[in-house]
C-alpha cells in the first residue's frame, strides 16, 4: 500500500508561534462561500429591517 506523502504546501507554516496555512486550491472556494454567506446574511438583515419598518409605520398611527 502506498503511503501518503504530505506536500510542503499542505503543511502548516509556523509564524511567530502561530500556525498559518498557505493558500491552497481548497481554501479559495471556502473564502468565496464565506463571502456569499456574509452577503446573504446582510440581505436577510436588510429585508427584516424593511419589514419591521413597514410594521412600525402601520402600527404608529394606531398608537397615536
C-alpha contacts under 8 A as a table, 3 or more apart, distances in Angstrom:
res1	aa1	res2	aa2	distance
6	X	10	X	6.41
6	X	11	X	7.02
7	X	10	X	5.38
7	X	11	X	6.91
8	X	11	X	5.54
9	X	12	X	7.73
9	X	22	X	6.39
9	X	24	X	7.30
10	X	21	X	7.86
10	X	22	X	7.34
10	X	24	X	7.50
11	X	21	X	7.23
11	X	22	X	7.89
12	X	19	X	5.97
12	X	20	X	5.83
12	X	21	X	4.81
12	X	22	X	6.78
13	X	19	X	5.72
13	X	20	X	5.57
13	X	21	X	6.09
13	X	22	X	7.12
14	X	17	X	6.04
14	X	18	X	5.82
14	X	19	X	4.72
14	X	20	X	6.48
15	X	18	X	5.38
15	X	19	X	6.08
15	X	20	X	6.87
23	X	26	X	7.97
23	X	27	X	6.15
23	X	28	X	7.40
24	X	27	X	5.46
24	X	28	X	6.97
25	X	28	X	5.75
25	X	29	X	7.47
26	X	29	X	6.14
26	X	30	X	6.92
27	X	30	X	5.16
27	X	31	X	6.36
28	X	31	X	5.19
28	X	32	X	6.43
29	X	32	X	5.00
29	X	33	X	6.12
30	X	33	X	4.99
30	X	34	X	6.18
31	X	34	X	5.05
31	X	35	X	6.18
32	X	35	X	5.03
32	X	36	X	6.14
33	X	36	X	5.07
33	X	37	X	6.04
34	X	37	X	5.00
34	X	38	X	6.11
35	X	38	X	5.13
35	X	39	X	6.15
36	X	39	X	5.06
36	X	40	X	6.11
37	X	40	X	5.11
37	X	41	X	6.05
38	X	41	X	5.01
38	X	42	X	6.21
39	X	42	X	5.21
39	X	43	X	6.24
40	X	43	X	5.04
40	X	44	X	6.13
41	X	44	X	5.14
41	X	45	X	6.14
42	X	45	X	4.98
42	X	46	X	6.12
43	X	46	X	5.06
43	X	47	X	6.24
44	X	47	X	5.10
44	X	48	X	6.19
45	X	48	X	5.14
45	X	49	X	6.18
46	X	49	X	5.10
46	X	50	X	6.12
47	X	50	X	4.97
47	X	51	X	6.15
48	X	51	X	5.10
48	X	52	X	6.09
49	X	52	X	5.04
49	X	53	X	6.14
50	X	53	X	5.15
50	X	54	X	6.32
51	X	54	X	5.09
51	X	55	X	6.30
52	X	55	X	5.04
52	X	56	X	6.17
53	X	56	X	4.98
53	X	57	X	6.11
54	X	57	X	5.12
54	X	58	X	6.18
55	X	58	X	5.02
55	X	59	X	6.06
56	X	59	X	5.11
56	X	60	X	5.72
57	X	60	X	5.36
57	X	61	X	7.38
58	X	61	X	6.70
58	X	62	X	7.60
59	X	62	X	5.29
59	X	63	X	6.33
60	X	63	X	5.18
60	X	64	X	6.30
61	X	64	X	5.23
